[in-house]
């Protein structure tokens, strides 16, 4: 009986060993294939959209859409953390808003077609770079419209340059003290999910699922008709540029950046329109209260609850446009 048991253990060990060898070989093949695909694809899309703006000697990409008259109100769109292509992600909303305003979508360093950053992703550095970009293109008065983490940067921005910011529009934006009221540590969870997604990309797993179906690799507005060229650029950026070193550094800086804005409110001279996800309010009972807590006593401040999840600009762009027009006009 002991002899049979010993033989079985050897067989099981042998099977496990060979499975490990096969998995290791497949991983090496996936990494190699993905590496060469990336080397071939990225150079092809460097001028796929937008304009390159020099900021601190590096390229930051912006796309300017909508009305071009000098007197047209300007909206500056800022992305959520890790967006592979802010320009393409926000294009459906930018087109909608562009019927009434000039809309500038900014891809911060590490995002989309912009260069990676050499500096830490502190809130001070990010805001300084965004401001330098807008100065470079000659925009001096504007509304900041931010999704998710860019809400924190906009809060700091508005307190640093209150004379330039005509107003703030938040799309389920991040807020101070959110990490103190969450039922679980979302910062660590987001970091874990980022590493898992990065691993899938490096191993070529995400690329395999996107073959012949680029929509599988991207998260975008399903009701918008992207061209095949845009879908391909979106796919490449999602597979090859997501969770790069700059974005991963930004993820690791989130808690420090939250501490810096912990007690901040928007300046009284900067009116705020906050769109808040009803779904997130069900998950985080304090979500609405925290968004109200950043408001000053400005009588123009508004908080609008919208049905849907975190990406309200996919699900509710018509309602967002409606309220933005009322807010600005």
N, C-alpha and C positions, 0 to 999 in steps of 0.2 A: 504494500500500500504506500509506504514511504517512497519507494522507488518510482511508482507511477506519479506520485505527487511531484517528485523532483523533476521528472521528465516533462510534466505539464508546465511547471514553472519555467523551465528552460525554453519551451516552445513559445510561451506567452512573452517571455523576455525577448526572444528572437523576433517575434512579430512586432512588438513595440519598437525594437531597435530599427527594423526595416521601415516601419511607418515613419519614424522620426527622420530617417535618412531621406525618404521620399518627400516628406514635407519640407525638409531643409533644401532639397534640390529645387522643388517647385517655388519656394520662396526666393531662392537665388535667381531663378529664371524670371520670376515676376519682377523683381527689383531691377534686373538688367534690362528687361524689355521696357519697363516703365521709364528708366533713365534715358534710354536712347529715343523713346517716343517724345519725351520732354525736350531733349536737345533739338529734335527736329521741329517740334511744333511752336515753341515759344518765339523763335525769331520771326516766324511767319505772321504773327499777330501784333507786332509792336506798334503799328500805326493803324490798328483796326478801327479806332474811334477816338474822338476827343482831340484836345489840344495839349501839347506839352508845355508846362510852365516851369521855369527854373526857380527852385527854392533851395537856398543853401548849397548851390552847386549840383543839385539833383533834379530829376524830372518828376513833377507831380502832374497827373493828368486831370483835366477838367473837361466837361462837355457843357456848352452853352446852348440852350434851346429857348423856344418861345419868342416873345416880342423883343425886338432889338432897339426900340426907340430909347433914347437916353433918359427920358422921364419915366419909363416903365419901372414899377416896383420890382426889386430883385429878391428872389428866394434862393438861398444857398442850401442845397440838399447834402446831408451828411449821413454816412452809413452806420449800420450796426456792426458789432465786432466780428471781424473775419469775413465780411462780404467779399466773395471772390471777384465780383465786378459791380461796384456801386453804380456805374453808368448804365449798365444793362439792367440791373435790378430795378433801378428807379425810373427807367425810361418810360414805362406806361404812365406813371404818376406825373413825370416831368412833361409829357405831351399834353396831359389833361390840364395841368396848371399853366402850361405855356401858352394857352389860348388867351390868358389874361395878364401873365407876368413874364419877365425874363427869369429863366430858371438855370441855375448853375449847379451841376452835380460835381462834387469834388471827390477824387480818390486819394485819400491820405497815403503817405508812404507805406509801402507794403501791401497796398490794395490794388486790385485791377492791373492796369498798365503802368502804375507809378513805380518808381525805384524803391528798393528797400531802404530802411533808415539806418544811419550809423549811430544814432543817439538812443538812449533809453526812452521807452514809451511812457514817460511821465506826462501828466496832464498839462504841465507847463510847456514841455517841448511840443506836444501835439498841437496845442492852441497857438503857440508862436508860429509854427509852420503853416497852419491853416490861414492865419492872419497875413503872413508874408505872401502866401499864394494869392489871396484876394487883392492885396496891395499891388502885386505884380501885374494883375490883369485890370487894374484901375477901378476896382469896385470898393466904394467907401461907405455906402449906406445900404443895408440889406436886412432881410429877415432870415434867421437861422431856422432851418427845418430839419430836425434830427430824429433818427430812429435809434432806439435802444441805447447802447453805451454812449453814443454821441450826444445824448441828452446831458450827461455829466460834463462833457467837454464844452457844450454850449452854455451851461450854467457858469462855468469858470470863465468862458470867453466873454459872456455878457457882463460879468463883473469886472473884467479886465478892460474891455472896450465898450462901455455902455453908450458912448457918444456915437458909435457906428451901428450898433444893433437896434434896428427899428422895432423888432419883436422876435419872440421865439415861438415856434410851432413844434410840439413834441408828438411823435408817433410811437405811442407806448414806450416812451423814453425811460432810460435808467434814472434813478433818483437817489439822493443821499439817504443813508441809513437803510437802504433796501436789504443789505446783508444782515442787519440786526433783527429783521422781522420775518425772514424767510423760514419756512418749516424745515428746510435742509440747506446745507452749504452749497449754493448754486455755483459759487466761484470754483470750488474744487470739482464739482460735477462738470462744469463747462470745460475745465482743463482736461479732465479725464476723457470727455467726449471728443475734444480736439485731438488728443493723442491717438485715440482709436481711429478717428477719421483720417488723420495723417498717416497712420500705419496702413490702413486700407488703400490709400492713394499710392504710397511708396511701393507696396507689394503688387500694385497693378490690379487689385481686385475691383476697385471702382471703375477702372478703365475697361475691364472686360464687360461689365454690365452696361456700359455706355455705347458699346459697339453697335452701330446702326440705329441707335436711339439716344441721342445726346441729352434728351430731357431727363433721362435716368440719372445723369451726373449733376444736374443743376436744381436749385430751388428758386422758382420764379413764379410770376403771375401767370396762372394757367389760362386766363381769359384773354391774354394779349397775344397777337399774332407776330411773334418774332420771325425774322427772316432766317433762312437756313444758315446764312453766313454768321448772323449774330448768335444763333444757337451753338454753332461750332466754336466761336470765340469764347462764349460763356462756358462751354464744356471744357475747353483747354485750360482756361483760367481756374475753373473749379478743381480740375484734376492736378494741375501742375503748380498752381500758385497758392492754393488754400493752405492755411496754417504754416506759412513760411516763418522764418526766424523773427521777423518784425512783428507779425501777428501773435506769435507765441510769447514774445516778450511783453506785448501789450496785455495779453491775458494774465500774465504773472504780476502785472502792475496794477490790476483792477482794485485790489484791496487798499493799496497805498493811495490810489487816486480817489477812492471813496472817502478816505480819511481827510484828504485835503478839502473836499467840498462838503464835509459833514454838516456844517452849520450854515451853509450858504442858502440864500434865497435869490431869486431874480431881482435886479434893481427895480425900484418903483417906476422908473421912466421906461422900462422895457416890458410892454404888455405880453402876456403869455396865452397861447391857445394849446391846451393839452388834450390830445386824443388818448383815451385809456381803454385798454382791452377788457371787455366784460369777462372773457374767459380767465384772464389773469387775476381779476378781482375775486373770482371764485376759488382760485388756487391759493392766492395770497390775500387774506382778508384786509391787510393794511395797505394794499396797492393804491387804492383811490385816495386814502388819507395822506399817504406819502406824496402823491402828486399835488395835492392841495397845499401841503406844507411848504413847498418851494415858492408859492405865489406871494407876491407883495400885496399891498392894498390898492393896487391899480384897478380902477373900475372897469377897465377893458378886459381884464383876465377872464378866461373861460376854460372850463373843464367839460369835455364831451365824452360820454361813455358810448363806445361803439361795439356792436356784436362782432365777435371774431377773436382770433388769437393774436399773437405777438406781431405778426406781419400784416397789420391793418392796411398798409398801402397796397397789398395785393387784393384784399377782400372788400375794402371800403373806399376805393379811390374816388368814387362819385361823391360820397358823403364828405370825404375829406376836402375835396375841391369846393363843395358847396359852403362849408363852414370857413374855409380859408378866405374865400371871396368876401364873405360877410365880415370877417375879422379884419382884413386889410382895408377894405373899402369903407 
